[in-house]
Amino acid sequence: MIENRQQISGSNAQELALDCVTAGIEAANPETVIPEQIGLNGNDLTVAGTTYDLGDYERILIVGGGNAAATVAQALEDVLGNRLADGAIVTDNPVETASVSVLPGDHPVPSERGVESTRELLSVADEATEDDLVLAVITGGGSALLPAPAADISLADLQKTTEALLASGATIHEINAVRKHLSDVKGGQLAATLAPATVVGVILSDVVGNNLDVIASGPITPDQSTFGDALDVMERYDVDLPTTVVDRLRRGANGEIEETPDAGDQTFRDVDPHIIADGNTALRSAAAVASDQGYEPLILSSRVRGEATEAAKTMAAIAEECIATGEPVEPPAVLLSGGETTVTITGDGTGGPNQEFALSAALERSEPGITVASVDTDGIDGKSDAAGGIVGADTDLPQAEAQEALANNDAGGFLERHDGVILTGATNTNVNDLRVLVVEDE
């Protein structure tokens, strides 16, 4: 999985960190998750413990999108066989499928082909009837991959808005509050198109807290945000958005545009969402690898968020405490966390939150014996080609160069020069960030 592993695995601790990363990503792969969570026995389709009688439906369809959507669709085809009638998903990681149309899109910034693919998906969704069972595949990356601009918004407007929000330091909850109010598919509107079909959500979460209305901007979920919330995000982060976007948000906040459907809407009467994998899926598997290799694993949290450089300092401090006092765990140990950190971009370098996390944590550590690795499980950290970064305990970091790289948002460039980027390519899953600190004893 790790394309440049030989180049970046310079010690036993680095090997262990990369083993943990690999195990976490593989555990969240749909090829692993679907057989564990979804099964068919006669007419009974069981999804995460809930059973649906396929004899009650004329057709079974698949629709949806995200980084892992094609792999999920392929795995669902293996379960359903010839019972599956039709389907369409939008992704940037295509795999071969038998009956589901795999349509192209782009991530993290939406594209023209993504718009065309989403319109094609909506055409399939619009043909669903009350006699159909629809498996709605929703995975991380769906917000960018499923762009269906509202009538008064252009693709260029969406692209500029996405780029500005991603650079602002806003959380994914805040970014998606804006996206949902510029779209014809997000914020429960795909569910509205599918009604009155029965909709079963097959969801891989890449969102801290597993908020259903935030994962891929909640296309089949009641929207808990409003136009007013979206307007607040724009004003709080002082982002320069296109005039058409600002005008739409203001008109919506004034009640001139209908809100996205909320929990009281009849749209969701026959919608049943299931999260089949999330950040904890990856963390538990990584912890098992650490334990098997004789290290004491400690999962600190699956919900770490905030600026990447600051979150890194906290996790490095915990590793230092382990060495100094044996608390909260005695070395040799592996500290693990997940979640989603952000970067407020002020420089013009390369990289992403995980590369900034790895470099910042490595700079912060004041005790020997701490190896740091951090990746985005989809294999794409920010806008870079890397999944993340790794810095060994014995790596000699040129301090001034490293500090300058962080100040210029160039952690990726620095780590590439010092054999510290982790390259995986597309992983066919997305359950957010996975961070590993290997803490060795003396």
BELDA-V351841 format. One line per field, one symbol per residue. burial: b if it has 16 or more other C-alpha atoms within 10 Angstrom, else e. Layout:
# BELDA-V351841
burial = ???
This chain:
# BELDA-V351841
burial = bbeebeebbbeebbbbbbbbbbbbbbbbbbbebbeebbbbeeeebebbeeebebeebebbbbbbbbbbbbbbbbbbbbbeeeebebbbbbbbbbeebebbbbbbbbbbbbbebbbbbbbbbbebbbebbeebbbbbbbbbbbbbbbbbbbeebebebbbbbbebbbebbbbbbbbbbbbbbbbbbbbbbbbbbbbbbbbbbbbbbbbbebebbbbbbbbbbbbbbbbbbbbbbbeeeeeebbeebeebbbebbeeeeebbbbeeeebbebbbbbbbbbbbbbbbbbbbbbeeeebbbbbeebbbbbbbbbbbbebbebbbbbbeeeeebbbbbbbbbbbbbbbebeeebbbbbbbbbbbbbbbbbebebbbbbbbbbbbbbbeebbbbbbbbbeeebeeeebbebbeebbbbbbbbebbbbbbbbbbbbbbbbbbbbbbbee
